[in-house]
Amino acid sequence: MKSKFSVADLFCGVGGLSLGFMKAGFDIKMAADNWDEALEVYSKNFKHQIVKLDLSDVNESVALISSLKVDGIIGGPPCQDFSHAGKRREGLRADLTKCFSEIVTSVRPKFFVMENVERTLKSRAYLNARNTFVKSGYGLTEIILDASLCGVPQKRKRFFCIGLLGESDQVLIPEIEQSVSKSHMTMRDYFKDSLEVEFYYRHPRNYSRRGVYSLDEPSATIRGVNRPIPPNYPCHSADAADVKYARPLTTEERAQVQTFPKSFRWVGSKTNVEQMIGNAVPVNLGKFVANCVLKFLN
């Protein structure tokens, strides 16, 4: 049995997926992104090779990653063109999904993991990438996971495509279904009483949605903005309490909802850090997927 498989993390951001795979026992050989501010944060928290790389340059990316002889490639191509928060137009960022598939199928590692928003599954860019994976001999496990069933106190649904070279489609589904929790992790499950509040405010996208949540439920999806309670907040029938009993989560607390450890170092402007936190793969969700892959590989 092989105890340590090596991976390269592409579109690594601040390293949520990297840290999750590390916690599961994988060896991160290299991480790459083209976002300077995120790479600065990444460099404060990891010791392995970090590269600023334009991953739309497939040939350069393949040359570098091939030289590392990794067992796997993981990553989440930028998703704004697919997300509910975005304008849902597939443009340059969606093309990066195609680049990811071309890099993977040129390097041909034993496995790959691609993470993205739920809507990705219906996108033209993903269907093109999927065809590339299949033609190259990868069996695909395609699944939407709720992070609150995977060790994260947050209702965050994400799509994963896990490719295993030479295997059949959906081969990891039994392992995943056996591993997911039977109940959703709440904020209280994770934080206990450390937040010293019973209710907190998360600014809604519009006032047809609620803004006040209880610790006795999972958090709503952590987004890339963190706004104070507006003086004219109209209240909502579904609010867990009157807004006067709530407060917004701090930047550090939001990072912890994404299951980054307290010791994780954040640098940069508040706006950039909030965006990095909102964009990140929750660490424990990454670890969950990594553990399922590792059990199969072994």
JOPERA-V601775 format. One record per residue. N is the residue number from 1. RES is the residue in three letters. BURIAL is 1 if it has 24 or more other C-alpha atoms within 12 Angstrom, else 0. D_FIRST is the distance of its C-alpha to the first C-alpha in Angstrom with 1 decimal. Layout:
N;RES;BURIAL;D_FIRST + N;RES;BURIAL;D_FIRST
//
This chain:
1;MET;0;0.0 + 2;LYS;0;3.8 + 3;SER;0;6.3 + 4;LYS;1;9.2 + 5;PHE;1;10.6 + 6;SER;1;14.3 + 7;VAL;1;17.2 + 8;ALA;1;21.0 + 9;ASP;1;23.3 + 10;LEU;1;26.5 + 11;PHE;1;29.6 + 12;CYS;1;28.0 + 13;GLY;1;31.2 + 14;VAL;1;31.0 + 15;GLY;1;27.2 + 16;GLY;1;26.6 + 17;LEU;1;23.7 + 18;SER;1;22.3 + 19;LEU;1;22.6 + 20;GLY;1;21.1 + 21;PHE;1;17.9 + 22;MET;1;18.0 + 23;LYS;1;18.4 + 24;ALA;1;15.3 + 25;GLY;1;13.3 + 26;PHE;1;13.7 + 27;ASP;1;15.5 + 28;ILE;1;18.9 + 29;LYS;1;20.0 + 30;MET;1;23.4 + 31;ALA;1;25.6 + 32;ALA;1;28.8 + 33;ASP;1;31.9 + 34;ASN;1;35.6 + 35;TRP;1;36.9 + 36;ASP;1;38.2 + 37;GLU;1;38.7 + 38;ALA;1;35.2 + 39;LEU;1;33.7 + 40;GLU;1;35.9 + 41;VAL;1;34.4 + 42;TYR;1;30.8 + 43;SER;1;31.6 + 44;LYS;0;32.9 + 45;ASN;1;29.6 + 46;PHE;1;26.7 + 47;LYS;0;26.3 + 48;HIS;0;24.3 + 49;GLN;1;26.2 + 50;ILE;1;28.6 + 51;VAL;1;30.7 + 52;LYS;1;33.9 + 53;LEU;1;33.5 + 54;ASP;0;35.6 + 55;LEU;1;32.9 + 56;SER;1;35.6 + 57;ASP;0;35.6 + 58;VAL;1;32.9 + 59;ASN;0;33.3 + 60;GLU;0;33.0 + 61;SER;1;30.0 + 62;VAL;1;28.1 + 63;ALA;0;29.1 + 64;LEU;1;27.7 + 65;ILE;1;24.4 + 66;SER;1;23.7 + 67;SER;0;24.2 + 68;LEU;0;21.4 + 69;LYS;0;18.8 + 70;VAL;1;17.0 + 71;ASP;1;14.2 + 72;GLY;1;16.5 + 73;ILE;1;20.1 + 74;ILE;1;21.5 + 75;GLY;1;25.1 + 76;GLY;1;28.3 + 77;PRO;1;31.2 + 78;PRO;1;34.5 + 79;CYS;1;35.7 + 80;GLN;1;39.4 + 81;ASP;1;40.7 + 82;PHE;1;38.9 + 83;SER;1;39.3 + 84;HIS;0;41.9 + 85;ALA;0;43.2 + 86;GLY;0;43.6 + 87;LYS;0;46.3 + 88;ARG;0;43.9 + 89;ARG;0;44.9 + 90;GLU;1;42.3 + 91;GLY;0;42.9 + 92;LEU;0;41.3 + 93;ARG;1;38.5 + 94;ALA;1;37.6 + 95;ASP;1;37.5 + 96;LEU;1;34.6 + 97;THR;1;32.5 + 98;LYS;1;33.3 + 99;CYS;1;32.5 + 100;PHE;1;29.0 + 101;SER;1;28.4 + 102;GLU;1;29.8 + 103;ILE;1;27.6 + 104;VAL;1;24.4 + 105;THR;1;25.5 + 106;SER;1;26.6 + 107;VAL;1;23.4 + 108;ARG;1;21.2 + 109;PRO;1;18.0 + 110;LYS;1;15.1 + 111;PHE;1;16.5 + 112;PHE;1;19.4 + 113;VAL;1;21.0 + 114;MET;1;24.8 + 115;GLU;1;26.8 + 116;ASN;1;30.5 + 117;VAL;1;33.4 + 118;GLU;1;34.0 + 119;ARG;1;36.8 + 120;THR;1;34.5 + 121;LEU;1;33.6 + 122;LYS;0;37.3 + 123;SER;1;37.9 + 124;ARG;0;38.8 + 125;ALA;1;36.6 + 126;TYR;1;33.5 + 127;LEU;0;34.5 + 128;ASN;1;34.9 + 129;ALA;1;31.5 + 130;ARG;1;30.0 + 131;ASN;0;31.6 + 132;THR;1;30.2 + 133;PHE;1;26.6 + 134;VAL;1;27.2 + 135;LYS;0;29.0 + 136;SER;1;26.0 + 137;GLY;1;23.7 + 138;TYR;1;22.0 + 139;GLY;1;21.7 + 140;LEU;1;23.1 + 141;THR;1;22.6 + 142;GLU;1;25.9 + 143;ILE;1;26.8 + 144;ILE;1;29.2 + 145;LEU;1;27.9 + 146;ASP;1;30.3 + 147;ALA;1;29.1 + 148;SER;1;30.9 + 149;LEU;1;28.5 + 150;CYS;1;25.5 + 151;GLY;1;26.4 + 152;VAL;1;29.3 + 153;PRO;1;33.0 + 154;GLN;1;34.2 + 155;LYS;1;35.1 + 156;ARG;1;33.6 + 157;LYS;1;32.5 + 158;ARG;1;30.3 + 159;PHE;1;29.1 + 160;PHE;1;25.5 + 161;CYS;1;24.6 + 162;ILE;1;20.8 + 163;GLY;1;20.2 + 164;LEU;1;17.3 + 165;LEU;1;18.1 + 166;GLY;0;18.9 + 167;GLU;0;18.4 + 168;SER;0;21.3 + 169;ASP;0;23.3 + 170;GLN;0;22.8 + 171;VAL;1;19.4 + 172;LEU;1;18.4 + 173;ILE;1;21.7 + 174;PRO;0;20.8 + 175;GLU;0;18.0 + 176;ILE;1;20.6 + 177;GLU;0;23.4 + 178;GLN;0;21.7 + 179;SER;1;20.9 + 180;VAL;1;24.4 + 181;SER;0;26.9 + 182;LYS;0;29.8 + 183;SER;0;32.2 + 184;HIS;1;33.0 + 185;MET;1;32.5 + 186;THR;1;35.9 + 187;MET;1;37.1 + 188;ARG;1;38.1 + 189;ASP;1;34.6 + 190;TYR;1;33.2 + 191;PHE;1;36.2 + 192;LYS;0;37.9 + 193;ASP;0;41.3 + 194;SER;0;40.5 + 195;LEU;1;42.3 + 196;GLU;0;45.5 + 197;VAL;0;46.6 + 198;GLU;1;46.6 + 199;PHE;1;47.1 + 200;TYR;1;46.3 + 201;TYR;1;47.5 + 202;ARG;1;45.5 + 203;HIS;1;48.0 + 204;PRO;1;48.1 + 205;ARG;0;48.3 + 206;ASN;0;51.7 + 207;TYR;0;53.7 + 208;SER;0;53.2 + 209;ARG;0;49.9 + 210;ARG;1;49.6 + 211;GLY;1;48.8 + 212;VAL;1;48.5 + 213;TYR;1;45.4 + 214;SER;1;44.6 + 215;LEU;1;41.8 + 216;ASP;0;41.3 + 217;GLU;1;39.7 + 218;PRO;1;37.0 + 219;SER;1;38.3 + 220;ALA;1;39.5 + 221;THR;1;37.5 + 222;ILE;1;37.8 + 223;ARG;1;39.8 + 224;GLY;1;40.7 + 225;VAL;1;44.0 + 226;ASN;1;45.1 + 227;ARG;1;48.8 + 228;PRO;0;51.2 + 229;ILE;0;53.0 + 230;PRO;0;56.0 + 231;PRO;0;59.4 + 232;ASN;0;60.2 + 233;TYR;1;57.0 + 234;PRO;0;58.5 + 235;CYS;1;56.2 + 236;HIS;0;54.5 + 237;SER;0;54.9 + 238;ALA;0;51.1 + 239;ASP;1;50.9 + 240;ALA;1;49.3 + 241;ALA;0;52.3 + 242;ASP;0;55.2 + 243;VAL;1;54.1 + 244;LYS;0;56.0 + 245;TYR;0;53.4 + 246;ALA;1;50.5 + 247;ARG;1;49.4 + 248;PRO;1;47.0 + 249;LEU;1;43.6 + 250;THR;0;43.4 + 251;THR;1;41.2 + 252;GLU;1;38.9 + 253;GLU;1;38.7 + 254;ARG;1;38.0 + 255;ALA;1;35.0 + 256;GLN;1;33.8 + 257;VAL;1;34.2 + 258;GLN;1;31.8 + 259;THR;1;29.5 + 260;PHE;1;29.8 + 261;PRO;1;30.0 + 262;LYS;0;33.5 + 263;SER;0;32.5 + 264;PHE;1;31.9 + 265;ARG;1;34.7 + 266;TRP;1;36.9 + 267;VAL;1;39.5 + 268;GLY;0;42.1 + 269;SER;0;44.9 + 270;LYS;0;44.7 + 271;THR;0;45.0 + 272;ASN;1;42.0 + 273;VAL;1;39.8 + 274;GLU;1;40.7 + 275;GLN;1;39.8 + 276;MET;1;36.4 + 277;ILE;1;35.6 + 278;GLY;1;36.7 + 279;ASN;1;34.7 + 280;ALA;1;31.4 + 281;VAL;1;28.4 + 282;PRO;1;28.2 + 283;VAL;1;25.4 + 284;ASN;1;24.2 + 285;LEU;1;24.4 + 286;GLY;1;22.1 + 287;LYS;1;19.7 + 288;PHE;1;20.0 + 289;VAL;1;19.2 + 290;ALA;1;16.2 + 291;ASN;1;14.7 + 292;CYS;1;15.3 + 293;VAL;1;13.8 + 294;LEU;1;10.6 + 295;LYS;1;10.3 + 296;PHE;0;11.0 + 297;LEU;1;8.7 + 298;ASN;0;5.6
//
